[in-house]
């Protein structure tokens, strides 16, 4: 197995851990040197995947490890906008506590809240 293939396997495992909310295991990858803002083929970061799958504790831990809470994917979507769209209140609170910008991205979290009448997020 080449180094490239090995890194791809490690990266895919990390993305899976982010989707599953396996915070401790994911942080071990980051502590071992995996970039905290690693992106997949769609431009989604580990934090974006954790947010979109409803894992507030993982989002908080990644933000504390230095992840960019406003890093947008290839479709200009922010983690906060994804959390508002999915109606994940705890993730929204975690991202806002970490300094996420409600006006980042297209559409922004604020715009999504208005579109879906999510007054709690507006």
matplotlib code that plots the C-alpha trace (Angstrom):
import matplotlib.pyplot as plt

x = [0.0, 1.4, 1.6, -1.1, -3.5, -2.7, -3.5, -6.7, -7.7, -6.9, -8.8, -11.9, -11.8, -11.6, -14.6, -16.6, -15.7, -16.9, -20.2, -20.7, -19.8, -16.9, -15.2, -12.4, -11.3, -11.4, -9.4, -6.7, -6.3, -6.0, -3.6, -1.5, -1.2, -4.3, -5.2, -8.3, -9.6, -9.1, -11.7, -13.3, -14.1, -17.0, -15.1, -16.7, -14.5, -14.6, -16.5, -19.0, -19.7, -20.1, -22.5, -24.6, -25.0, -26.0, -23.0, -22.6, -19.9, -17.8, -18.3, -17.3, -14.2, -13.1, -13.6, -11.5, -8.8, -8.7, -11.2, -12.5, -16.2, -17.1, -15.2, -17.6, -17.8, -17.7, -21.4, -20.7, -22.5, -21.4, -21.6, -24.0, -26.3, -26.3, -27.2, -30.0, -31.3, -31.2, -32.9, -30.1, -30.4, -27.6, -25.2, -26.4, -25.7, -22.2, -21.3, -22.6, -20.6, -17.5, -18.0, -19.7, -21.1, -24.8, -24.4, -21.6, -22.3, -25.1, -27.7, -26.6, -27.9, -30.0, -31.6, -32.3, -33.9, -36.2, -37.0, -38.1, -39.7, -37.2, -37.8, -35.6, -32.6, -33.4]
y = [0.0, 3.4, 6.3, 8.0, 5.1, 4.8, 8.5, 8.2, 5.3, 7.3, 10.3, 8.2, 6.7, 10.2, 11.4, 8.3, 9.1, 12.6, 11.4, 9.0, 11.5, 9.3, 12.3, 10.7, 8.5, 11.4, 13.6, 11.0, 11.3, 15.1, 14.9, 12.5, 15.1, 14.8, 18.3, 19.5, 21.2, 18.2, 18.3, 15.5, 15.5, 17.9, 20.3, 19.2, 19.4, 17.0, 19.7, 20.1, 16.4, 16.3, 19.3, 17.9, 14.6, 16.2, 15.7, 18.7, 17.3, 16.5, 20.0, 21.5, 19.4, 20.1, 23.8, 23.6, 21.8, 24.8, 23.8, 26.7, 26.9, 29.0, 26.9, 26.4, 23.5, 23.5, 24.5, 27.6, 25.9, 26.6, 24.1, 26.4, 26.6, 22.8, 22.5, 25.0, 23.2, 19.8, 21.5, 20.4, 22.9, 21.6, 21.8, 25.3, 26.4, 24.7, 26.5, 29.9, 29.4, 28.7, 32.0, 30.8, 33.6, 33.2, 35.2, 33.0, 31.0, 30.9, 30.5, 31.6, 30.0, 33.2, 32.8, 29.1, 29.9, 32.4, 30.0, 27.2, 29.4, 28.3, 31.3, 29.8, 30.0, 33.4]
z = [0.0, -0.9, 1.5, -0.6, -0.2, 3.5, 4.0, 2.1, 4.3, 7.5, 6.1, 5.3, 8.8, 10.3, 8.2, 9.3, 12.9, 12.5, 11.0, 13.8, 16.6, 17.8, 19.5, 21.5, 18.6, 16.1, 18.4, 18.6, 14.8, 15.1, 18.0, 15.9, 13.2, 11.0, 9.9, 12.0, 8.8, 6.5, 3.7, 1.7, -2.0, -1.5, 0.6, 3.9, 6.9, 9.9, 11.8, 9.0, 8.9, 12.7, 12.6, 9.8, 11.6, 14.9, 17.1, 19.3, 21.5, 18.5, 17.1, 20.4, 20.6, 17.0, 17.5, 20.7, 18.7, 16.3, 13.6, 11.5, 12.5, 9.4, 6.8, 3.9, 1.6, -2.2, -2.3, 0.0, 2.9, 6.4, 9.3, 11.1, 8.1, 7.9, 11.6, 11.2, 8.1, 10.0, 13.1, 15.4, 18.3, 20.4, 17.4, 16.6, 20.2, 20.1, 16.9, 18.0, 21.3, 19.2, 17.3, 14.1, 11.9, 11.2, 8.0, 6.5, 3.4, 0.8, 2.0, 5.4, 8.6, 9.2, 5.7, 6.3, 9.6, 7.9, 5.0, 7.3, 10.0, 12.6, 14.9, 17.6, 15.2, 13.7]

ax = plt.figure().add_subplot(projection="3d")
ax.plot(x, y, z, "-o")
ax.set_aspect("equal")
plt.show()
